[in-house]
Amino acid sequence: MQTEYLSVIIMFSIPDTKRSKGFAATVLLVAVAVLFMVSAGCTTTSQPITPTAAPTEVPVITPAPTADAGYAVTQPIVVKADDSLITTKTTIDAVESGNSGLVVTVTYDKKNSMGATGDGLFTLAYIFAYNYNDVPKDFNPQTREDLFNAGVPYKSVRSTIYPNNVVYATCELPVDSVPTTHSLSIGKPYNYGVIVYNVNNLD
């Protein structure tokens, strides 16, 4: 680029013998100015190109199985089958174990602000779990007979609950199920629950 411009400048700088010396001097000054501008314009500094960062991969979150809206009950079930259990706070939760089991825990909370003591309460809990597609859509067990008739996995667990104490009843289903032929797939939508009896009031 500089060589081409220089050739042009030299051509403009050659004075015509028929023109005055003043005109030739003016042309020479213009040529020098153009040469300076061309030199400045042709000088560039290369800048490194910043590579474009690869897009961040967004992890895909797979939602947990949920029940069809048509089912009567879609929350864990807690049934106190005896009035003597009303004052005992009873909750239930479950944790999946491996690829095939469900560890279900029932918590009896008998704590009181007075720190009272007394006789223990003898309970028999029927802890159960089931897949929604194995039961009718209106399935809502309220007695142990409902569990027996439905053929869902369950385990009976005895506990003694003393005042001002917290007691846990735990089992793994369907491993601890009676009978063991009952099945449960945690890969499909499921629910779980407990039906609690006072042993002293059972027939």
Phi, psi and omega in degrees: 000314182295324181295319182294315180296325181295322179296319180295318182296319180297322179297318181289338185273350180280117184284144174281129183296341181274351182262167182283160179295329180295319179296321179296322179294321180296316179299321180296319178296318178298320180296319179297318180297317179297319179300319180295318181293319180296318180298319180291321184286332183274354181270116180232155178244121180287135178250138179297142179271122180284122181295144178285128181293142178293142181298139180288130180285127180268121181295143178267122181264122179270120181292152178291154179301141177231159183275157174295141183297344182283352181280144183294322183234126179233011178239155177308144187256130174230117181238125173260106188275011181213139181297336181291349181263356186300320184279357178264115179293123184233122179231165182217144173211169184214150178228132179291139182243111182063220182253000188221355186239162178225116178270115183252132182235128175256132180246122175257119181247106183251018181294149178216153184290340182274347182068028184291152177236173180165199182288154179279157177255122183267117184244155173230112184256131173258101181268132186218165175207155183200156171271140183301323183285001178260357183227162176295158182293339179264017183295122180207076187298136179238347179224164178294331178297326177298323178291316181301314184291329181281338180071030179270156178297134177208164176215131177269133183228126179268143178215155173241121186248115178264152178304146179063036180224161174239128184234144181242140174237122187228146172206164177245128180244143005270008184304315183270008186293146174236120354285164185286353180284345179291140185243159177209131177244114180282356175278353178244161179304134183216169174218168181210168181184188180210143172239119188251134178241154167272117185304322183293342182253006177282147177290000000 
